[in-house]
Amino acid sequence: MTTQKTVLITGFEPFGKETTNPSWEAAKQLQGRELCGAHIEARQLPCVFDVSLSCLYAAIDDVQPDLVIAVGQAGGRPNITVERVAININDASTPDNQGNRPINTPIIATGPAAYFATLPINAIVKSLCEAGIPASISQTAGTFVCNHVMYGLLHHLACIHPEIRGGFIHIPFLPEQAVRYSGAPSMILETIRTALEIAIAGALKNSEDIAINGGTTH
């Protein structure tokens, strides 16, 4: 008898001056869904250094997933960006939702400089583009709470749950957010949700990544 797989997907609460966060708005629509024979559990994370990781680790303990995909808002980016790498640094240009603003501090004092996502990032981007959804590989998750969560997730999995694969996906503003920023790109919620469904399916179907170019010159 085959045991059903479980996917944990996380999104963030609103931060800064925003009243919504598309990462959570999309993730919560997947709560309880069945996709490619797997059950999906969605959890919201606070946009707070350290606390976000405590909540993430508690969710992993609770859900016991086979796959973890964390999602975050990247206002200003025009497409779905699948993150390649997380670096061991907090360097906040703005305070988090509890007023914390760590500058040039490690996420894990004894951790390595970086972790690569264990998702099939090339396969996911290829599937998204074939579905008509703009997507690319990102070489940086920033140095704010998104990178903090990605690094903390991958460190936790590497040290405690090496059988679980994980990674991070950034998504654009929603149109109702972008309208307040002249020239800012956006993506409707339905497309973002579909993109996450495709990403989950791609990760479940591809235990190994495909070899296509996803690099940049600069």
C-alpha positions as CSV (number, residue, x, y, z in Angstrom):
1,M,0.0,0.0,0.0
2,T,1.4,3.4,-1.0
3,T,1.5,6.1,1.6
4,Q,0.1,9.4,0.4
5,K,2.6,12.2,0.1
6,T,2.1,15.5,1.8
7,V,3.3,18.9,0.7
8,L,3.7,21.9,3.0
9,I,3.3,25.3,1.4
10,T,3.8,28.5,3.3
11,G,3.1,32.2,2.6
12,F,3.7,35.3,4.6
13,E,1.5,37.7,6.4
14,P,1.4,41.3,5.0
15,F,4.4,43.4,5.7
16,G,5.4,47.0,5.4
17,K,2.6,49.2,4.3
18,E,0.8,46.4,2.5
19,T,-2.6,45.1,3.7
20,T,-2.3,41.8,1.8
21,N,0.4,39.4,0.8
22,P,-0.1,37.4,-2.4
23,S,2.1,34.6,-1.1
24,W,-0.5,33.8,1.6
25,E,-3.5,34.6,-0.5
26,A,-2.4,32.1,-3.1
27,A,-1.1,29.5,-0.7
28,K,-4.3,29.4,1.4
29,Q,-6.3,28.5,-1.7
30,L,-4.4,25.3,-1.9
31,Q,-5.2,24.2,1.7
32,G,-6.6,20.7,1.8
33,R,-6.2,20.2,-2.0
34,E,-5.1,16.9,-3.6
35,L,-2.5,17.3,-6.4
36,C,-0.7,14.5,-8.2
37,G,-1.8,12.1,-5.4
38,A,-0.4,14.4,-2.7
39,H,-2.2,16.2,0.1
40,I,-1.4,19.9,0.5
41,E,-1.2,21.8,3.8
42,A,-0.8,25.6,3.9
43,R,0.5,27.6,6.7
44,Q,1.1,31.3,7.2
45,L,4.4,32.6,8.5
46,P,5.0,35.9,10.3
47,C,7.2,38.4,8.5
48,V,9.6,38.4,11.5
49,F,13.2,37.3,11.8
50,D,13.6,34.1,13.9
51,V,9.9,33.8,14.8
52,S,9.2,32.9,11.2
53,L,11.6,29.9,11.5
54,S,10.1,28.8,14.8
55,C,6.7,28.7,13.1
56,L,8.1,27.0,10.0
57,Y,9.8,24.2,12.1
58,A,6.6,23.7,14.1
59,A,4.6,23.3,10.9
60,I,7.1,20.8,9.6
61,D,6.8,18.8,12.8
62,D,3.0,19.0,12.6
63,V,2.5,18.2,8.9
64,Q,5.5,15.8,8.4
65,P,5.7,16.7,4.7
66,D,7.6,15.1,1.9
67,L,8.1,18.4,0.2
68,V,8.2,22.0,1.5
69,I,7.8,25.1,-0.7
70,A,8.0,28.5,0.9
71,V,6.5,31.4,-1.0
72,G,7.1,35.1,-0.6
73,Q,6.2,38.4,-2.3
74,A,8.8,40.2,-4.4
75,G,7.3,43.5,-5.3
76,G,8.8,44.8,-8.5
77,R,9.7,41.4,-10.0
78,P,7.6,40.8,-13.2
79,N,7.4,37.0,-13.1
80,I,7.4,33.9,-10.9
81,T,11.0,33.4,-9.8
82,V,12.2,30.1,-8.4
83,E,15.1,30.7,-6.1
84,R,18.3,28.8,-6.6
85,V,20.3,29.7,-3.4
86,A,19.9,31.1,0.1
87,I,22.8,32.8,1.8
88,N,23.7,32.8,5.5
89,I,23.1,36.5,6.1
90,N,20.5,38.9,7.6
91,D,20.9,42.4,6.2
92,A,17.6,44.2,6.5
93,S,17.0,47.4,4.6
94,T,13.7,47.9,6.5
95,P,12.4,46.6,9.8
96,D,10.3,43.4,10.0
97,N,6.8,43.4,11.4
98,Q,8.2,43.5,15.0
99,G,10.7,46.3,14.3
100,N,13.7,44.0,14.1
101,R,16.4,45.1,11.7
102,P,19.4,42.9,11.8
103,I,22.4,44.1,9.8
104,N,25.1,41.8,8.6
105,T,24.4,39.0,11.0
106,P,24.4,35.3,10.3
107,I,21.1,33.4,10.2
108,I,22.8,30.3,11.7
109,A,26.1,31.1,13.4
110,T,27.6,27.7,12.7
111,G,25.9,27.2,9.3
112,P,27.6,27.1,5.9
113,A,27.7,30.2,3.7
114,A,24.8,29.0,1.5
115,Y,22.4,26.3,0.7
116,F,21.0,25.4,-2.8
117,A,17.3,24.6,-3.1
118,T,16.6,20.9,-3.4
119,L,13.6,21.5,-5.7
120,P,13.9,20.7,-9.4
121,I,14.1,24.4,-10.2
122,N,14.8,24.1,-13.9
123,A,12.0,21.6,-14.5
124,I,9.6,23.9,-12.6
125,V,10.5,27.0,-14.6
126,K,10.3,25.0,-17.9
127,S,6.8,23.8,-16.9
128,L,5.6,27.3,-16.0
129,C,6.9,28.8,-19.2
130,E,5.2,26.0,-21.3
131,A,2.0,26.9,-19.5
132,G,2.3,30.5,-20.5
133,I,3.2,31.8,-17.1
134,P,6.3,34.1,-17.1
135,A,8.9,32.5,-14.9
136,S,12.7,32.4,-14.4
137,I,15.3,31.1,-12.0
138,S,16.5,33.7,-9.4
139,Q,20.0,33.8,-8.2
140,T,19.2,35.8,-5.0
141,A,16.4,35.6,-2.5
142,G,17.5,38.9,-1.0
143,T,18.7,39.4,2.6
144,F,15.4,40.0,4.3
145,V,12.9,37.5,5.8
146,C,12.4,35.6,2.6
147,N,16.1,34.6,2.4
148,H,16.0,34.1,6.2
149,V,13.2,31.5,5.8
150,M,14.7,29.8,2.8
151,Y,18.1,29.4,4.4
152,G,16.6,28.3,7.7
153,L,14.4,25.8,5.9
154,L,17.2,24.3,4.0
155,H,19.5,24.2,7.0
156,H,16.8,22.5,9.1
157,L,16.1,19.9,6.3
158,A,19.8,19.2,5.8
159,C,20.5,18.7,9.5
160,I,17.2,17.0,10.7
161,H,15.1,15.9,7.7
162,P,17.4,15.1,4.8
163,E,14.7,13.0,3.2
164,I,12.5,16.1,2.7
165,R,13.1,18.4,-0.3
166,G,12.5,22.1,-0.1
167,G,12.9,25.5,-1.7
168,F,11.5,29.0,-2.1
169,I,9.5,30.8,-4.8
170,H,9.0,34.5,-5.1
171,I,5.9,36.0,-6.7
172,P,5.0,39.5,-8.0
173,F,2.5,42.0,-6.6
174,L,-1.2,41.6,-7.1
175,P,-2.7,44.3,-9.4
176,E,-4.4,46.0,-6.5
177,Q,-1.0,46.4,-4.9
178,A,0.9,47.4,-8.0
179,V,-1.6,50.2,-8.8
180,R,0.0,52.2,-5.9
181,Y,3.5,52.0,-7.4
182,S,3.9,53.7,-10.8
183,G,5.1,51.2,-13.4
184,A,5.2,48.2,-11.0
185,P,4.5,44.8,-12.7
186,S,1.8,42.5,-11.3
187,M,0.1,39.2,-11.7
188,I,-3.4,38.2,-10.9
189,L,-4.1,35.8,-8.0
190,E,-5.5,33.0,-10.2
191,T,-2.3,32.9,-12.3
192,I,-0.2,32.9,-9.1
193,R,-2.2,30.0,-7.7
194,T,-1.9,28.1,-10.9
195,A,1.8,28.7,-10.9
196,L,2.1,27.2,-7.5
197,E,0.1,24.2,-8.5
198,I,2.4,23.7,-11.5
199,A,5.5,24.1,-9.2
200,I,4.2,21.5,-6.7
201,A,3.3,19.1,-9.5
202,G,6.8,19.6,-11.1
203,A,8.5,18.9,-7.8
204,L,6.5,15.8,-7.1
205,K,7.1,14.4,-10.6
206,N,10.8,15.2,-10.9
207,S,13.0,13.7,-8.2
208,E,16.0,14.9,-10.3
209,D,16.3,18.2,-12.1
210,I,16.7,18.7,-15.8
211,A,19.8,20.2,-17.4
212,I,18.7,23.5,-19.1
213,N,20.3,26.9,-18.8
214,G,18.9,29.1,-16.1
215,G,21.9,31.4,-15.5
216,T,22.5,35.0,-16.1
217,T,25.6,37.1,-17.2
218,H,25.2,39.6,-14.4
